[in-house]
Amino acid sequence: MTPTNLFRNRPVAVIGAGVMGIGIVQVALLAGHPVHLYDVREGAAAAAAEQLGATLARLADKGKLTPEDVAAARGRLSVAASLDALRDAALVIEAIVENLAVKQALMRDLEAIVAHDCVLASNTSSLSITAVARGLELPGRVVGMHFFNPVPLMRLVEVVSGLATEPAVADAIAMLAADWGKTAVHTKSTPGFIVNRIARPFYAETLALLQEQAATPAVLDACVRGAGFRMGPCELMDLIGHDTNFAVTQSVYEANFYDKRYQPSLVQREMVDGGLLGRKSGRGFYRYPDGAAKTADGEAAAPTLPAVPLVLHGEGPVADLLASRLAGSGLGFTREAAGEGGGIRLRIGDGWLLCTDGRCATECANTLGVHDVALFDWPVGPAAAGAATPVVPLAWTVAAQASDDFAAQVAEVLRALGWLPQRMADVPGLVVARTIAMLVNEASDAVEQGVCDVAGADAAMTLGVNYPAGPFAWLAQVGAAATVRLLDALDAFYRGERYRVSPRLRRATWTAPSAPAATAWQAPAASAARSASKEPTASTAPPAER
């Protein structure tokens, strides 16, 4: 099969008249295809066709379609009474229940009806395409065509190749997706494909922090939104439905032979068991219709500027960001070079404010021999913008041995710098840093294992789940060394498999050239020298579905 515009203007069949199926029908119709819609439920396809007609009429009322467009599209749609009516289809897309045996039976039935050059596509979000094609006479024509909801609006299509899928079939489907105005990314048939695999840490890290009682859902959501995500993990899980989100996590966990990296959360299982499913049940992490708090502690108040000396050490993007915000804050400060070994830290009186490197503030304080130590989260996305931008939340914490006066000073300094400080318990990696590091790590493993390429991973996460950046864009900003350092610290703290570093990511630390982006996030070395006054020397270095 040659990867040309094989399907242009030829009949397309869609099986399944649910939300996903009717969305696919709409896209195919507006691209000019005759479309057959079939559903095994009596009357379901006809009802969905009427619903789609109303949707197209509303689009015409809004000026997005002409009345002629609507009439032509409706004229190309036919409701099939049986699978036999799909005989002339060049492409059949199934969007039925996520049950492997049911999909396999459907594919066997279709193979006995359609022509040998008809492509059979599955919209499955989690099942193996290799397994779906098992037992067919022509398994090479079976491919995954995973759309995202709502289909007419979401640009991404994952083109999933099983072991038997012919490359030309996958290429032809990718070309068709482009004709339909979508961006296609190729992926191997592995658990979760690209998006549902790489996205697991976005939920998992917040759920782990909730289990540790590190912060409230409102605080964690606010900090993640501060990194540029449209929704925090808790409010997104409420929107998806905890039963659905938990089921996908459980599926990926089981399919990966119970790899601890994908282990489901006891917190979420308890919510599912209790019927706290999110928006659809009226209560999840939040009560509805009120929904999630947009900030954790209200609007930013005018800070009380602390009358203590401030000294900024270090070079690089984070140091420059701090310097820019300090300069516009009204706080007097001096800036000094980091000295041997580099590093970034802000001295506040006799204490130190550092960017997290994955260790607890208490451990950093013990290493440095200084009681007053605080950590702030990775400033990425809106949190890394200039101080003139609207204030955004930023997570921070203090060492157990730090004084209350120092903690109050840190909070006021962060407010003066234009952030809305959100205090968390002293947990390693805070929330944004550990979430982004784990997203990068998971994406690195996906590329390492040939699931997708770097460009595909970034496109999938920005287009499929609207992330503010792709994992490899974050990696370019933060640097492999800082990411690996943080993951290694988490691994040392939790002593499990969850935070093991991807081989691809660790190799990047061996080959990456020295550059500001690679060193800007460094944190104090464990062997840092200290003066008799227990003050750190200049050689110490601190360093955002289903």
ABEGO torsion letter per residue (X at the ends): XBBBBAABGBBBBBBEABAAAAAAAAAAAAAGBBBBBBBABBGAAAAAAAAAAAAAAAAAAAGABBAAAAAAAAAABBBBABAAAAAABABBBBBBBBBAAAAAAAAAAAAAABBAABBBBBABAABBAAAAABGBABAAABBBBBBBOBAAABABBBBBBBAABBAAAAAAAAAAAAAAGBBBBBBBBBBGEAAAAAAAAAAAAAAAAAAAGABBAAAAAAAAAAAGBABBAAAAAAAAEAAAAAAAAAAAAAAAGGBAAABBBAAAAAAAAAGBAEAAAGBBABBOAAEBBABAAEBBBBBBBBBBBBBBBEBEAAAAAAAAAAAAAGBBBBBBBAEBGEEBBBBBEABBBBBBAGBBAAAAAAAAGBABBBBBBBBBEAAABBAABBBBBBBBBBBAABBAAAAAAAAAAAAAAGBBBBBBBBBBGEAAAAAAAAAAAAAAAAAAAGABBAAAAAAAAAAAAGBABBAAAAAAAAEAAAAAAAAAAAAAAAGBAAABBBAAAAAAAAABBBBAAAAAABBBBAABBBBAAGBBBAABBBXXXX
